[in-house]
Amino acid sequence: MGRRDPVAIRLGTPSMPRQNEGLTMHTIVVTSGGILLLGFVRLAGNWLNIGALAATLVFIATWFAISLINLWIGVSHAGYSVEEEAPILGVVFGIPAVLALAIWWFRRS
């Protein structure tokens, strides 16, 4: 009986749970939370009459702080390294921040 290829063993069987499923779902949930926060901040900005640009900047600063806290939790409590969490930070922060800037850009008069 021959030896099995270790790569095929890791990638092969459907009964093996995928390692990144939880990480992917967490990233989707946190990014969705950022988009919901963006909506809330934009509505609050309209209600408080502070202007779209100010609301966008408040959102970006707040979301960056929340994203850094998410990175810190991933590194200190979940056991990931900063190198593993940095791309996740880019996605979690970047998607809502770019969306906020795009909304401001296309809605400005």
N, C-alpha and C positions, 0 to 999 in steps of 0.2 A: 504494500500500500504506500503510495507516494505522499509527500508532504503537501499540505495545502498552502497556498499563497496567503501570507498574512494580510495583504491589501484586500484580497478577495473575501477573506473572512470578515474584515471590518466593514466592507461595503455591501456584502452579499445578502444575508438572510433578511427576509421581511419581518421576522419576529424580533429583530434587534431594534430598540428604540433609537430614533435619530437624536443625536446630542443637541443639535441647535434648535429643535422645535420650541422649547421653552424660551430660549433667547429671542427667537424670531417673533413669537407671540408677544413677549414683553415689549419688544421694540415697536411693534404695531400699536399696542395699547398706549404706550407712552407718547408716540408720535400723534396718535389720534387725540390724546389728551391735550397736546399742544395746539392742535387745530381747533379744538373746542375752546381752549383758553383764548385763542386769537379771536374767535367770534365774540366771546364775552367781552374782551377788551375793546374791540371795535364798537360793540353796542354801548358799552359804558362810556367810551369816548364821545359817541354821538349824544348820549344822554347828558353828559357833563359839559358838552360843547367845548372840548379841548382841542379839536382838530384831528384830522386823519393822520397827519405826519407824527404828531405827538403821541397819539394812541399806538401807532406802529412802533415807534421807538421805545415806548414803555413796554410793549409786548416783547420786543426783541431782547431788551435788557432783562426782563423778568424770566423769559424762557431760557435765556443763556444761563442764568443762575440755577434754574430748576434742572437744566440739562447737566450742569456740572455736579449738582447733588446726585443725580442719577448715576453719573460716572463714578463718583466717590463711593456710592453704595455698591455698585458692581465690583469695584476693586477691593473695598474693605470687608464687605459682608458676603458677596457671592463668590469670591475667590478668583476673579479674573484679573489679568494683568492690565496695566495702563495701555500696553500695545494692543491688547485684545479689545479693550473698551473704547479706544480712540475712534475707530471707524464707526462704531455705534453712536458715539457722541455726534459725529458728523451727520449721520442720518437723522437722529432724534432732534437735534437742533436745526439742521439745515433745511429740512422739508418745510416745517412750519414758518421758519424765518424767511425763506425764499417766497413762500406763499403770501406772507404778510407784505413783503416788499412789492410783489406783483400786484396784489390787490390795491395797495396804495398807488402804485404807478399807473394802473389802468383806470382808476377811479378819480384821479386828480383832475381838476378842471382847468 
